[in-house]
Amino acid sequence: VQMVESGGGQVQAGGSLKLSCTASGKTEDFYCMGWFAQAPGKKREVIAGIDSDDIESYVESVKGRFTISRDSAKNTLYLEMNDLKFEDTDVYHCVAIWGPRQECLSAIKALGVTLPVDYGAWGQGTQVTVSS
């Protein structure tokens, strides 16, 4: 499985960006897809997830500002980011998870920690920079 993100950039506070992520491989096995933010050497912050029933979930800090969606026919995941704040600056990675099912945001947080990396894949990330 490969995940490739695009759409990052630099915007002023209050602006918008839309991130895209194209997945290849056995996408039919995914039960959860989502986004996390993590710059090199820093802690992962889970941002949003969408499960195979199209149930969306978000971290509290982005509720009402970010929207996750997907186009299954195109194997593409999106993150629409509105009203961006300086603190949203980070490297955003898309992620896909398969195997034993658990709550989507919990699975993203656990991947590589308590959930073996064999059960997921993530991309190299796209930089989002918000200037105040």
C-alpha positions as CSV (number, residue, x, y, z in Angstrom):
1,V,0.0,0.0,0.0
2,Q,1.2,3.5,-0.9
3,M,-0.2,6.8,0.3
4,V,0.7,10.1,-1.5
5,E,-0.4,13.4,-0.1
6,S,-0.7,16.7,-1.9
7,G,-2.2,20.1,-1.4
8,G,-0.1,21.6,1.4
9,G,1.2,25.1,1.3
10,Q,1.5,28.5,3.0
11,V,-1.6,30.5,3.9
12,Q,-2.5,33.4,6.2
13,A,-4.5,32.8,9.3
14,G,-8.2,32.5,8.4
15,G,-7.4,31.0,5.1
16,S,-8.2,27.6,3.7
17,L,-6.4,24.6,2.1
18,K,-7.6,21.3,0.8
19,L,-5.3,18.3,1.2
20,S,-5.6,15.2,-1.0
21,C,-4.2,11.7,-0.6
22,T,-4.2,9.0,-3.2
23,A,-4.0,5.4,-2.0
24,S,-2.8,2.4,-4.0
25,G,-2.8,-1.2,-3.3
26,K,-5.4,-3.3,-1.5
27,T,-7.6,-0.4,-0.5
28,E,-10.6,-2.6,-0.1
29,D,-9.1,-3.9,3.1
30,F,-9.0,-0.5,4.8
31,Y,-11.5,0.0,7.6
32,C,-10.2,3.4,8.6
33,M,-8.5,6.3,6.8
34,G,-7.5,9.5,8.3
35,W,-5.0,12.3,8.8
36,F,-2.4,13.0,11.5
37,A,0.0,15.8,12.0
38,Q,3.6,15.1,12.8
39,A,6.7,17.1,12.1
40,P,10.1,15.2,12.2
41,G,11.1,14.5,15.8
42,K,7.7,15.6,17.2
43,K,4.7,13.9,18.7
44,R,1.9,12.6,16.4
45,E,-1.4,14.4,16.7
46,V,-4.4,12.7,15.3
47,I,-6.5,15.1,13.3
48,A,-9.5,13.3,11.7
49,G,-10.6,9.8,10.6
50,I,-13.4,8.3,8.5
51,D,-14.3,4.6,8.8
52,S,-15.7,2.1,6.3
53,D,-19.2,3.1,7.3
54,D,-18.3,6.7,6.4
55,I,-18.5,7.8,10.1
56,E,-16.3,10.9,10.5
57,S,-14.4,11.7,13.7
58,Y,-12.3,14.7,14.6
59,V,-10.0,15.9,17.3
60,E,-11.7,18.7,19.3
61,S,-9.3,21.5,18.1
62,V,-10.4,21.1,14.5
63,K,-14.2,20.4,14.9
64,G,-16.2,22.9,12.8
65,R,-13.1,23.9,10.8
66,F,-11.9,20.7,9.1
67,T,-13.8,18.2,7.1
68,I,-12.7,14.8,6.1
69,S,-14.1,13.0,3.1
70,R,-13.2,10.4,0.5
71,D,-13.9,9.3,-3.0
72,S,-13.8,5.5,-2.9
73,A,-14.0,5.3,-6.7
74,K,-10.7,7.3,-7.0
75,N,-9.1,5.8,-3.8
76,T,-8.7,9.4,-2.7
77,L,-9.0,10.9,0.8
78,Y,-9.4,14.6,1.4
79,L,-9.1,17.1,4.3
80,E,-10.7,20.4,3.8
81,M,-9.1,22.9,6.2
82,N,-10.9,26.2,6.8
83,D,-10.3,29.1,9.2
84,L,-6.7,28.0,9.6
85,K,-4.8,29.0,12.7
86,F,-1.1,29.5,13.3
87,E,-1.1,26.4,15.6
88,D,-2.3,24.3,12.7
89,T,1.2,24.6,11.1
90,D,2.6,21.1,10.8
91,V,3.3,18.2,8.4
92,Y,0.1,16.4,7.6
93,H,0.1,12.7,6.8
94,C,-2.7,10.5,5.5
95,V,-3.0,7.0,6.9
96,A,-4.9,3.9,6.2
97,I,-5.5,1.0,8.6
98,W,-6.6,-2.6,8.2
99,G,-6.8,-5.7,10.3
100,P,-8.5,-6.0,13.7
101,R,-11.1,-3.3,13.9
102,Q,-11.1,-0.6,16.5
103,E,-12.4,3.0,16.7
104,C,-10.8,5.0,13.9
105,L,-9.0,7.8,15.8
106,S,-7.8,5.4,18.4
107,A,-6.4,3.1,15.7
108,I,-4.5,6.1,14.1
109,K,-3.1,7.0,17.4
110,A,-2.1,3.5,18.2
111,L,-0.5,2.6,14.8
112,G,3.2,1.9,15.4
113,V,2.7,2.1,19.2
114,T,0.3,-0.6,20.4
115,L,-1.0,-1.5,16.9
116,P,1.8,-3.1,14.8
117,V,2.9,-1.1,11.8
118,D,2.0,-4.1,9.6
119,Y,-1.7,-3.0,10.0
120,G,-1.3,0.4,8.4
121,A,0.4,2.7,5.9
122,W,1.0,6.4,5.8
123,G,2.5,8.9,3.4
124,Q,5.5,11.1,3.5
125,G,3.4,14.1,4.5
126,T,2.6,17.6,3.1
127,Q,3.7,20.8,4.9
128,V,1.0,23.2,6.0
129,T,2.3,26.6,7.1
130,V,-0.1,29.2,8.5
131,S,1.2,32.7,9.0
132,S,-0.3,34.9,11.6
